[in-house]
Amino acid sequence: MRAVQGRAAGGGQALPAARDVRRCPGGGGVTAVGPRRDAGAARDWQLYAACRAEDTEVFFREAGRAKARKLCGGCAVWASCLNSVMASEDGLSAGYRHGIFAGMTGPERAALARSRAARAREEAAGSGPARSDR
């Protein structure tokens, strides 16, 4: 594992470096090696994630799914987590999306990505959802 930058407030876990292993939602354990697209201040939300101190296994094993969803459901930075994972998985199929992030499984996130892409195409074509303020 590569070096990390700094420590979380209160001397907690080390914060990930800009080019490091990918970590579970709140910055816990290792999930995959590769460059990070959103390093630095853009990842500060991880300091406040409910899952920050959890073992990675909770998010990547079937047995931990209920606990992971419960943690995500009460997390103060859920939206930031969802935005981050959706950006990092942009263009990936469901088969390449693993673990629970923002309370969603890989296939659930793939379905959300397809839905968002379809909505964007509709809006670009001018056939977006009807406006209710008319």
N, C-alpha and C positions, 0 to 999 in steps of 0.2 A: 504494500500500500504506500502511496506517496505521502509526502509531508502535508500537514494541515496548517491552516492559518488561524491563530488565536484560539481562545476558549470562550464558551458561552458564559453569560453573566453568572456570577456565583461560583466560578471554577468548574462548571459542568463539562460535558463532553466537548472535545475539540471540534471546531468548525471545519468543514471540508475546504480543500484548496480549490483553486479555479480549474485545474486539470487533475482530477482525482477519480476515485471510484464513485459511481452513482450510489446514493444511499436511499434508505427507505424514506417515506414521506417527510418525517420530521428530522431527518439527518442521522438516524440511528445506524444500523448495520449496512454492510455492503450488498449491493444487488448486481452490479455489472461494471466492468472497467470501460472507461472512455472519457473523451473530453466533455466538459460541462458547457452548455450553451448559455446558462444564466447564473454565472458566478457572482460573488460579491454581494453588494447591497440588495440586489434583486432577490436574494435568498434569505434575507434577514427574518422573514416571516417564520422560518424554521425554528428560530429561538423560542417562539411562542406556541409551537405545535404541541398538541396533547400527546402525541406519540413520541416526542423527542427522546425519552429515556427508555422506550420499549425495545425489546429484542426484535430483530428483523423477522424472525420466524413467525411472529404473530401476523405479519402482513403477506407472507409467502407460503403458508401452509394452510391446508383446508381446515385443520383443527383450530386455527387461530382466527378464522374469518369473522365469526360473531364478535369476538373481542375487538378486532380491528375496526369493524363497522361501528361498534359502540363508541370507541375512542374518537373516530372521525365525526360521528354524529354530534358530539358535544364540544368539538374543537373550535376555538375562536378564530382560527386562520384557515378554515375549511376552503373558502373561496380562493385564497391565494394558492393553496395546495392544488386545487382543481385546475386553476389557470396554469400553474407551473407544469403539472404532469401532462396536460393537454398540449401545451407548447412543445414539450420535450418529446412527446410521442407523435407529433404531427406527421402524417403520412404512413404510419405503421398500421398493419392489419391487426385484427384481434389476436392472432396467434403470436404476435411479438409484444403484446402488452401483458405484463405479468404483475401479480400482486394487487393488494388493495391500496388505492390512493384516493383520498377524498371520499372514502366510504364506498368506492366503486371498484368492481373487478375489471380486468382487462377487456373482456367482451362488452361490458357495460360502457366503458369509456370509448370503445370503438364505435358502438351504436350512437353514443352522444356525438362523436366526431362526425359520423355520417349525417346525423340530423342537422348539426350546425352547418355542414357543407351544403346540404340541400337547401336550407333556409337562406344561406348566403347567395346561392345560385338563383333562387326565386326572387330575392330582393334585387339582385343585379339585373334580372330580366324584366323587372317592373311588375312582377306578379306576386309580390310579397303579401304578407297577411293584411287583411282589411284594417284600415285605421278606425279606431273607435271614437276619435275626437271630431268627427265630421258632423 
